[in-house]
Amino acid sequence: MTGFLDNMRDYLQDLKDHELKKVIADIPINELIEIWDDLDEEQALKLFRILDLEHKVDLMDTLPISKQELLIRSLTGEHAKALLAEMDPDDLTDFIQSVSPEVRESVWNALEEEAKQEMLLLLKYDYDDAAGLMTTRYLAIRPNLKVSQALTWVRKNMQNVETVYYIYVLDPLKRLIGVVSLRDLMAAEDADLVQNVMVKEMITVFQDTDQEEVAKILETYDLLALPVVDHYHRLLGIVTFDDVIDVIREEQTEDIYKMSAVSASRATYLESSVFALMRRRIPWLIILLLAATITTNVIAGYRHVLEAAVVLAFFIPIVTGTGGNSGTQSATLMIRGLATGELRFQDIWRIIGKEVLVGLMIGVCLGILTVLRAMLLPPEVSLNEALAVGTAMFFVVIVATLVGALAPLAIARLGLDPTVMAGPLMATLIDVSGLTIYFETAKLLLKVM
């Protein structure tokens, strides 16, 4: 890729525009996207101006908002108007919502009236809802058309829509009454009526369905597009599979942020200012700091135990760290199972049974390992002290495994996002319970009053 980048820089410097166009025409757009960030601003703008319209649209859909804004600013009025006319309404809506006010105004003024109406419809809906993802460019026909008439209509309009795989059948009130695939339509007899070919049982979503649920439905039923209807069953638009790929990526990113106690943001890391990055991190850090003070209180409450057996202090990081890791492992498995639909709250007793057995086996292994480590490696301790630490480790692992499994299920049952139970918050909760178990076990086995 370095060689390709160097060649591209040479082309941009040495070739004239018409010569460069011929070279660029044979290069896949994906390769251009890969090297885009390594070009300086002047090189990027020159390359963008000579791309054909289709490649410009593909590039605009891929680049971060800040770079999209720069490219739009570089175009003259007519060129900008042509590019915006080719963009899908849902992508254009996302773009307008994200750019600066002055660019938003210039883009809006460059739009055709039809595009403005499409955008006004999409802007009414929340970004995270099905209607916020949908495109209003789809194929729709009446049920009383003959197949030959429907195919003729599809051929005339297929260039203006995002997908031609499904043709939706509407009644005079624009209510969705059926769907027919292009394959079935082409396989039918010309004289057949659409209403005799269409499928009446359809999978649809309402306009306020959450985008994560939309993604699950498309994935579960292996659909290329999903119709979005209002509560009167009127067709508003469709969500296509490529839009859902973006949703899945966003949801996974958001979950990773939450598991690391970082607030999500639509801006990329490099686009975010230092202050914005700080603002995303510090709220959770403050919450976790306050939660961690409970751990301090627990240790203070067992001061007399530590004074009687100072050696216990040496093993606090091992016990709390292992407990946190065990709980986080269980929580991660539960969160992933909930996200894919593999696990439900109704499975709780099976989950408890499995996690107890897993916790017992892991606890025995780690408990024995802790006893051996305490006796054989510095600081070497007595057998009684090593057994106390190892036994505490056994119980901490069992409890942490159970807490890690049950907490996400309980949070999901309440209708909240279970990812908040993973990562730092989970470790803080298990630290408190783990230390309590640790000191109580030590008190009992070492006979500390």
C-alpha positions as CSV (number, residue, x, y, z in Angstrom):
1,M,0.0,0.0,0.0
2,T,3.0,2.3,0.6
3,G,4.1,1.9,-3.0
4,F,0.6,2.7,-4.2
5,L,0.5,5.8,-2.0
6,D,3.8,7.0,-3.4
7,N,2.7,6.4,-7.0
8,M,-0.6,8.3,-6.3
9,R,1.3,11.3,-5.0
10,D,3.5,11.2,-8.1
11,Y,0.5,11.1,-10.3
12,L,-1.1,14.0,-8.5
13,Q,2.0,16.1,-8.9
14,D,3.1,15.2,-12.4
15,L,0.0,14.4,-14.5
16,K,-2.5,16.8,-15.9
17,D,-6.2,16.4,-15.0
18,H,-7.3,14.5,-18.2
19,E,-4.3,12.1,-17.8
20,L,-5.0,11.6,-14.1
21,K,-8.7,10.8,-14.9
22,K,-7.6,7.9,-17.1
23,V,-5.3,6.5,-14.4
24,I,-8.0,6.9,-11.6
25,A,-10.7,5.2,-13.7
26,D,-9.0,1.8,-13.3
27,I,-8.4,2.1,-9.6
28,P,-11.1,0.6,-7.2
29,I,-12.6,3.2,-4.9
30,N,-11.8,1.1,-1.9
31,E,-8.1,1.5,-2.6
32,L,-8.5,5.2,-2.8
33,I,-10.3,5.3,0.5
34,E,-7.5,3.4,2.2
35,I,-4.9,6.0,1.2
36,W,-7.1,9.1,1.6
37,D,-6.0,9.9,5.2
38,D,-2.3,9.9,4.0
39,L,-2.9,12.5,1.4
40,D,-2.4,16.2,2.3
41,E,-5.4,18.6,1.9
42,E,-4.3,19.9,-1.6
43,Q,-3.7,16.4,-2.9
44,A,-7.1,15.1,-1.5
45,L,-9.0,18.0,-3.0
46,K,-7.4,17.6,-6.4
47,L,-8.2,13.9,-6.5
48,F,-11.7,14.4,-5.4
49,R,-12.4,17.0,-8.1
50,I,-11.5,14.6,-10.9
51,L,-13.4,11.6,-9.6
52,D,-16.6,10.6,-11.4
53,L,-19.8,11.3,-9.6
54,E,-20.4,7.7,-8.5
55,H,-17.0,7.6,-6.8
56,K,-17.5,10.9,-5.2
57,V,-20.8,9.6,-3.6
58,D,-19.0,6.5,-2.4
59,L,-16.2,8.5,-0.9
60,M,-18.7,10.9,0.9
61,D,-20.4,7.9,2.5
62,T,-17.2,6.6,3.9
63,L,-15.2,9.6,5.2
64,P,-15.6,11.3,8.6
65,I,-17.9,14.3,8.7
66,S,-15.0,16.8,8.9
67,K,-13.5,15.5,5.7
68,Q,-16.9,15.4,4.0
69,E,-17.4,19.0,4.9
70,L,-14.1,20.0,3.5
71,L,-14.9,18.3,0.2
72,I,-18.3,19.9,-0.1
73,R,-16.8,23.3,0.5
74,S,-14.3,22.7,-2.4
75,L,-17.1,22.2,-5.0
76,T,-18.7,24.9,-7.0
77,G,-22.5,25.3,-6.9
78,E,-23.4,23.1,-9.8
79,H,-21.0,20.4,-8.9
80,A,-22.1,20.4,-5.3
81,K,-25.8,20.2,-6.5
82,A,-25.1,17.2,-8.7
83,L,-23.3,15.4,-5.9
84,L,-26.0,16.0,-3.3
85,A,-28.7,14.9,-5.8
86,E,-27.0,11.5,-6.1
87,M,-26.7,10.9,-2.3
88,D,-29.3,8.7,-0.7
89,P,-31.8,10.7,1.5
90,D,-30.8,8.9,4.7
91,D,-27.1,9.5,4.2
92,L,-27.8,13.1,3.2
93,T,-29.9,13.6,6.3
94,D,-27.1,12.3,8.6
95,F,-24.7,14.6,6.8
96,I,-26.8,17.7,7.3
97,Q,-27.4,17.0,10.9
98,S,-23.6,16.7,11.6
99,V,-22.1,19.6,9.6
100,S,-21.5,23.2,10.7
101,P,-24.4,25.7,10.4
102,E,-22.9,27.6,7.4
103,V,-22.3,24.3,5.4
104,R,-25.8,23.1,6.4
105,E,-27.3,26.3,4.9
106,S,-25.4,26.1,1.7
107,V,-26.2,22.4,1.3
108,W,-29.9,23.0,1.9
109,N,-30.0,25.8,-0.6
110,A,-28.4,23.5,-3.2
111,L,-31.0,20.8,-2.9
112,E,-33.9,20.2,-5.3
113,E,-37.4,20.7,-3.8
114,E,-38.1,16.9,-3.9
115,A,-34.9,16.2,-1.9
116,K,-35.9,18.8,0.6
117,Q,-39.2,17.2,1.1
118,E,-37.6,13.8,1.6
119,M,-35.2,15.2,4.2
120,L,-37.9,17.1,6.1
121,L,-39.7,13.8,6.5
122,L,-36.6,12.0,7.7
123,L,-35.6,14.9,10.1
124,K,-38.9,14.4,12.0
125,Y,-37.6,11.1,13.4
126,D,-35.0,10.3,16.0
127,Y,-31.6,9.2,14.6
128,D,-31.8,5.9,16.6
129,D,-35.2,4.9,15.4
130,A,-36.1,2.8,12.3
131,A,-37.5,5.9,10.5
132,G,-34.2,7.7,11.1
133,L,-32.4,4.9,9.2
134,M,-34.8,4.5,6.4
135,T,-34.7,5.7,2.8
136,T,-37.8,6.9,1.1
137,R,-36.6,5.7,-2.3
138,Y,-38.2,2.4,-2.9
139,L,-40.4,0.6,-5.5
140,A,-44.1,0.5,-4.9
141,I,-47.0,-0.6,-7.1
142,R,-50.7,-1.2,-7.0
143,P,-52.2,-4.7,-6.6
144,N,-54.4,-4.6,-9.7
145,L,-51.5,-4.1,-12.1
146,K,-50.6,-7.0,-14.5
147,V,-47.1,-8.4,-14.1
148,S,-46.1,-7.1,-17.5
149,Q,-47.2,-3.6,-16.5
150,A,-45.4,-3.9,-13.1
151,L,-42.1,-4.9,-14.8
152,T,-42.3,-2.1,-17.3
153,W,-42.8,0.4,-14.4
154,V,-39.8,-1.2,-12.5
155,R,-37.5,-0.8,-15.5
156,K,-38.4,2.8,-15.8
157,N,-37.8,3.6,-12.1
158,M,-35.1,1.3,-11.0
159,Q,-32.4,3.9,-11.3
160,N,-34.1,6.2,-8.8
161,V,-34.3,3.7,-5.9
162,E,-31.8,2.2,-3.5
163,T,-32.8,-1.5,-4.0
164,V,-34.8,-3.3,-6.6
165,Y,-34.9,-6.7,-4.9
166,Y,-38.3,-6.1,-3.3
167,I,-41.3,-4.3,-4.8
168,Y,-43.9,-3.2,-2.2
169,V,-47.6,-3.4,-2.9
170,L,-49.8,-0.5,-1.6
171,D,-53.5,0.2,-1.5
172,P,-54.9,3.7,-2.4
173,L,-54.3,4.9,1.2
174,K,-50.6,3.9,0.8
175,R,-51.0,1.1,3.3
176,L,-48.7,-1.8,2.8
177,I,-50.7,-4.9,1.8
178,G,-48.0,-7.1,0.2
179,V,-44.5,-7.5,-1.2
180,V,-43.1,-9.3,-4.3
181,S,-39.5,-10.0,-5.0
182,L,-38.1,-9.1,-8.4
183,R,-37.3,-12.7,-9.0
184,D,-40.9,-13.8,-8.4
185,L,-42.2,-11.0,-10.6
186,M,-40.0,-12.0,-13.5
187,A,-41.0,-15.7,-13.0
188,A,-44.7,-15.0,-13.2
189,E,-46.9,-14.9,-16.3
190,D,-47.3,-11.5,-17.9
191,A,-51.1,-11.7,-17.6
192,D,-51.0,-12.5,-13.9
193,L,-52.1,-9.8,-11.5
194,V,-49.7,-8.6,-8.9
195,Q,-52.1,-9.3,-6.1
196,N,-52.0,-13.0,-7.1
197,V,-48.2,-13.1,-7.0
198,M,-47.4,-11.0,-3.9
199,V,-46.7,-12.3,-0.4
200,K,-49.2,-10.9,2.1
201,E,-47.5,-12.1,5.3
202,M,-44.7,-9.6,5.8
203,I,-42.2,-8.7,8.4
204,T,-42.3,-4.9,9.2
205,V,-41.2,-2.5,11.8
206,F,-42.8,0.7,13.2
207,Q,-41.2,4.0,12.7
208,D,-40.2,4.3,16.4
209,T,-38.6,0.8,16.6
210,D,-35.1,1.0,18.0
211,Q,-32.3,0.7,15.4
212,E,-30.7,-2.2,17.3
213,E,-34.0,-4.1,17.1
214,V,-34.2,-3.4,13.4
215,A,-30.7,-4.8,12.9
216,K,-31.7,-8.0,14.8
217,I,-34.8,-8.5,12.7
218,L,-32.9,-8.1,9.4
219,E,-30.2,-10.5,10.6
220,T,-32.6,-13.1,12.0
221,Y,-34.8,-13.3,8.9
222,D,-31.9,-12.8,6.4
223,L,-33.6,-9.8,4.7
224,L,-32.0,-7.4,2.2
225,A,-34.5,-4.6,3.2
226,L,-37.2,-4.1,5.8
227,P,-40.3,-1.9,5.4
228,V,-41.0,0.8,7.9
229,V,-44.7,1.6,8.6
230,D,-46.6,3.9,10.8
231,H,-49.3,2.8,13.2
232,Y,-51.9,2.9,10.4
233,H,-49.6,0.5,8.5
234,R,-48.8,3.1,5.8
235,L,-45.4,2.5,4.2
236,L,-43.0,5.3,5.1
237,G,-39.7,3.9,3.8
238,I,-37.3,0.9,3.9
239,V,-34.2,0.1,5.9
240,T,-31.6,-1.6,3.7
241,F,-28.9,-4.1,4.8
242,D,-26.0,-1.7,4.2
243,D,-27.6,0.8,6.7
244,V,-27.9,-2.0,9.2
245,I,-24.2,-2.8,8.9
246,D,-23.5,0.8,10.0
247,V,-25.9,0.3,12.9
248,I,-24.2,-2.9,14.1
249,R,-20.8,-1.1,13.9
250,E,-22.2,1.8,15.9
251,E,-23.8,-0.4,18.5
252,Q,-20.7,-2.5,19.0
253,T,-18.6,0.7,19.4
254,E,-21.1,2.1,21.9
255,D,-21.0,-1.2,23.9
256,I,-17.2,-1.1,24.0
257,Y,-17.3,2.4,25.2
258,K,-19.8,1.6,28.0
259,M,-17.8,-1.5,29.1
260,S,-14.8,0.9,29.4
261,A,-16.8,3.6,31.2
262,V,-16.6,6.1,28.4
263,S,-19.6,8.0,27.1
264,A,-20.4,7.3,23.4
265,S,-20.0,10.0,20.7
266,R,-20.7,10.2,17.0
267,A,-17.4,12.1,16.5
268,T,-14.3,10.0,15.8
269,Y,-11.3,10.1,18.1
270,L,-9.2,12.3,15.8
271,E,-12.2,14.7,15.2
272,S,-12.8,15.1,19.0
273,S,-11.1,18.0,20.8
274,V,-9.1,17.4,24.0
275,F,-11.9,19.0,26.0
276,A,-14.6,16.7,24.3
277,L,-12.5,13.6,25.1
278,M,-12.1,14.7,28.7
279,R,-15.9,15.4,29.0
280,R,-16.7,11.9,27.7
281,R,-14.5,10.2,30.3
282,I,-14.7,12.2,33.5
283,P,-18.4,11.6,34.5
284,W,-17.9,7.9,34.8
285,L,-14.5,8.2,36.4
286,I,-16.1,10.4,39.1
287,I,-18.9,7.8,39.7
288,L,-16.3,5.0,39.9
289,L,-14.1,7.0,42.2
290,L,-17.0,7.5,44.6
291,A,-18.0,3.9,44.3
292,A,-14.4,2.9,45.0
293,T,-14.5,4.8,48.3
294,I,-16.8,2.0,49.6
295,T,-13.9,-0.4,49.2
296,T,-11.8,1.9,51.4
297,N,-14.6,1.8,54.0
298,V,-14.6,-2.0,53.9
299,I,-10.9,-2.2,54.5
300,A,-11.2,0.4,57.3
301,G,-13.9,-1.7,58.9
302,Y,-11.6,-4.7,59.1
303,R,-8.6,-2.8,60.4
304,H,-8.4,-5.0,63.5
305,V,-8.1,-8.1,61.2
306,L,-5.2,-6.5,59.3
307,E,-3.5,-5.5,62.6
308,A,-3.7,-9.1,63.8
309,A,-2.5,-10.6,60.5
310,V,-0.6,-8.0,58.5
311,V,0.2,-10.6,55.8
312,L,-3.4,-10.4,54.6
313,A,-2.7,-7.0,53.1
314,F,-0.2,-8.5,50.7
315,F,-2.8,-10.6,49.0
316,I,-5.6,-8.0,48.7
317,P,-4.7,-7.1,45.0
318,I,-4.6,-10.7,44.0
319,V,-8.0,-11.5,45.5
320,T,-9.8,-8.4,44.2
321,G,-8.1,-8.6,40.8
322,T,-9.0,-12.2,40.3
323,G,-12.5,-11.7,41.5
324,G,-12.9,-8.7,39.1
325,N,-11.6,-10.7,36.2
326,S,-13.9,-13.7,36.9
327,G,-16.9,-11.4,37.2
328,T,-16.1,-9.5,34.0
329,Q,-15.7,-12.8,32.1
330,S,-19.1,-13.9,33.1
331,A,-20.7,-10.5,32.5
332,T,-19.2,-10.4,29.0
333,L,-20.6,-13.8,28.1
334,M,-24.0,-12.8,29.4
335,I,-24.0,-9.4,27.5
336,R,-23.0,-11.1,24.3
337,G,-25.7,-13.8,24.7
338,L,-28.3,-11.1,25.4
339,A,-27.2,-9.1,22.4
340,T,-27.5,-12.0,20.0
341,G,-30.7,-13.3,21.5
342,E,-29.1,-16.6,22.6
343,L,-29.9,-15.8,26.3
344,R,-33.1,-14.5,27.9
345,F,-34.1,-13.8,31.5
346,Q,-36.2,-17.0,31.4
347,D,-32.9,-19.0,31.2
348,I,-31.8,-17.6,34.6
349,W,-32.0,-21.0,36.5
350,R,-30.0,-22.8,33.8
351,I,-27.5,-20.0,33.9
352,I,-27.2,-20.1,37.7
353,G,-26.6,-23.8,37.6
354,K,-23.9,-23.6,34.9
355,E,-22.1,-20.6,36.5
356,V,-22.1,-22.2,40.0
357,L,-20.4,-25.3,38.5
358,V,-18.0,-23.2,36.5
359,G,-17.2,-21.0,39.5
360,L,-16.6,-24.1,41.7
361,M,-14.2,-25.6,39.3
362,I,-12.3,-22.4,38.6
363,G,-12.4,-21.5,42.3
364,V,-10.8,-24.9,43.3
365,C,-8.0,-24.4,40.7
366,L,-7.3,-20.8,41.6
367,G,-7.6,-21.5,45.4
368,I,-5.0,-24.3,45.2
369,L,-2.7,-22.1,43.1
370,T,-3.0,-19.3,45.6
371,V,-2.1,-21.5,48.5
372,L,1.0,-22.8,46.7
373,R,2.0,-19.3,45.7
374,A,1.6,-17.9,49.2
375,M,3.7,-20.6,50.8
376,L,6.5,-21.0,48.2
377,L,7.1,-17.4,46.9
378,P,7.9,-14.3,48.8
379,P,6.5,-13.2,51.2
380,E,6.4,-16.8,52.4
381,V,3.5,-17.3,54.9
382,S,2.4,-20.0,57.2
383,L,0.2,-22.9,56.1
384,N,-2.8,-21.5,58.1
385,E,-2.4,-18.0,56.5
386,A,-2.0,-19.6,53.0
387,L,-5.1,-21.7,53.5
388,A,-7.1,-18.6,54.6
389,V,-6.1,-16.7,51.5
390,G,-6.7,-19.7,49.2
391,T,-10.1,-20.5,50.7
392,A,-11.1,-16.8,50.4
393,M,-10.0,-16.9,46.8
394,F,-12.3,-20.0,46.2
395,F,-15.4,-18.2,47.6
396,V,-14.6,-14.9,45.9
397,V,-14.4,-16.5,42.5
398,I,-17.7,-18.3,43.0
399,V,-19.5,-15.1,44.1
400,A,-17.9,-13.0,41.4
401,T,-18.8,-15.5,38.7
402,L,-22.5,-15.4,39.9
403,V,-22.6,-11.7,40.3
404,G,-21.1,-11.2,36.8
405,A,-23.7,-13.5,35.3
406,L,-26.8,-12.3,37.1
407,A,-26.2,-8.5,37.1
408,P,-26.5,-8.1,33.3
409,L,-29.6,-10.3,33.2
410,A,-31.3,-8.2,36.0
411,I,-30.3,-4.9,34.3
412,A,-31.7,-6.1,30.9
413,R,-34.9,-7.3,32.7
414,L,-35.4,-3.7,33.9
415,G,-35.2,-2.5,30.3
416,L,-31.7,-0.9,30.8
417,D,-28.5,-1.5,28.9
418,P,-26.6,-4.4,30.5
419,T,-23.2,-3.2,29.1
420,V,-22.9,-0.8,32.0
421,M,-22.4,-3.8,34.3
422,A,-19.2,-4.8,32.5
423,G,-15.7,-3.3,32.9
424,P,-14.9,-0.9,35.7
425,L,-18.3,-0.8,37.3
426,M,-18.4,-4.6,37.6
427,A,-14.9,-4.6,39.1
428,T,-15.9,-2.0,41.7
429,L,-18.9,-4.1,42.8
430,I,-16.9,-7.2,43.0
431,D,-14.1,-5.5,44.9
432,V,-16.5,-4.6,47.7
433,S,-18.1,-8.1,47.9
434,G,-14.7,-9.8,47.4
435,L,-13.0,-7.9,50.2
436,T,-15.9,-8.6,52.6
437,I,-15.6,-12.4,51.8
438,Y,-11.8,-12.2,52.1
439,F,-11.8,-10.7,55.6
440,E,-14.6,-12.7,56.9
441,T,-13.0,-16.0,55.8
442,A,-9.6,-14.9,57.3
443,K,-11.4,-14.0,60.6
444,L,-12.9,-17.4,60.8
445,L,-9.9,-19.5,59.8
446,L,-7.3,-17.5,61.6
447,K,-9.6,-17.0,64.6
448,V,-9.2,-13.3,64.7
449,M,-11.7,-11.6,67.0
